[in-house]
């Protein structure tokens, strides 16, 4: 399968795909709060950052911040790290990748 065909198919989608990033991350945080399990929110933020990186890779111009978002998620939500996994951290990360998704859509969608 050719990467250019995937890019053209991706660009023909009418609905903005980047909106999945805040939906996945914030919905995961809300579900994690309802289930009293902070790991659910962290995993949802990780999935949202992977989606952001995939979208950034398929754009005509690539955004390095969006491409490295999964690495940031691994560093921030590392269970063996010194930073505890809190609700505040998850909300701040979700807001950050939402801003990165909007920035990527506005600046890096044109050739």
C-alpha positions in Angstrom: 0.0 0.0 0.0 1.4 3.4 -1.0 1.6 6.1 1.6 0.5 8.8 -0.9 -2.8 6.9 -1.5 -3.3 6.7 2.3 -2.7 10.5 2.5 -5.2 11.3 -0.3 -7.8 9.0 1.2 -7.2 10.7 4.6 -7.6 14.2 3.2 -10.9 13.3 1.6 -12.5 12.6 4.9 -15.1 15.4 5.4 -15.3 15.4 9.2 -12.2 16.7 11.0 -10.3 13.8 12.4 -8.3 15.8 14.9 -11.5 16.3 17.1 -11.0 12.7 18.2 -8.0 13.8 20.2 -9.9 15.8 22.8 -12.8 13.5 22.7 -10.8 10.4 23.5 -8.6 12.1 26.1 -11.3 14.0 28.1 -13.8 11.1 27.8 -11.2 8.7 29.2 -10.5 11.1 32.1 -14.3 11.4 32.9 -14.6 7.6 32.7 -11.6 7.2 35.0 -13.1 9.6 37.5 -16.4 7.7 37.4 -14.7 4.4 37.9 -12.3 5.8 40.5 -9.4 4.5 38.4 -6.7 7.1 37.4 -5.1 4.6 35.1 -8.1 4.8 32.7 -7.5 8.5 32.1 -3.8 8.0 31.6 -4.3 5.3 29.0 -6.9 7.4 27.2 -4.5 10.3 27.0 -1.9 7.9 25.7 -4.3 6.7 23.0 -5.2 10.2 22.1 -1.5 11.2 21.7 -1.0 8.2 19.4 -3.9 9.3 17.3 -2.4 12.8 17.2 0.9 11.4 16.0 -0.8 9.4 13.3 -2.8 12.4 12.0 0.4 14.5 12.0 2.3 11.8 10.0 -0.4 11.8 7.4 -0.5 15.6 6.9 1.4 17.1 4.0 3.6 19.0 6.4 4.6 17.3 9.6 4.5 18.9 13.1 7.3 17.6 15.3 5.4 18.4 18.5 2.4 16.3 17.4 4.7 13.5 16.2 6.5 13.3 19.6 3.3 13.4 21.7 3.3 9.6 22.4 6.8 9.9 23.8 5.7 12.7 26.0 2.8 10.5 27.2 5.2 7.7 28.0 7.5 10.0 30.0 4.7 11.7 31.9 2.5 8.7 32.6 5.3 6.3 33.4 4.1 4.2 36.4 7.7 4.0 37.7 8.4 7.7 37.4 8.7 10.2 40.1 5.6 12.2 39.1 2.4 10.7 40.5 -0.5 10.1 38.1 -3.1 12.7 39.2 -6.2 14.1 37.7 -4.6 17.5 37.3 -1.8 16.0 35.3 -4.2 14.2 33.0 -6.3 17.3 32.4 -3.3 19.4 31.7 -1.9 16.8 29.3 -5.3 16.5 27.5 -5.5 20.3 27.2 -2.0 20.4 25.8 -2.6 17.8 23.1 -5.9 19.5 22.2 -4.0 22.7 21.6 -1.4 20.8 19.6 -4.1 19.2 17.5 -5.7 22.6 16.8 -2.3 24.1 16.0 -1.5 21.2 13.7 -4.8 21.5 11.9 -4.5 25.3 11.4 -0.8 25.5 10.5 0.3 22.2 9.0 -2.7 21.2 6.8 -1.6 23.2 3.8 1.2 22.2 1.4 
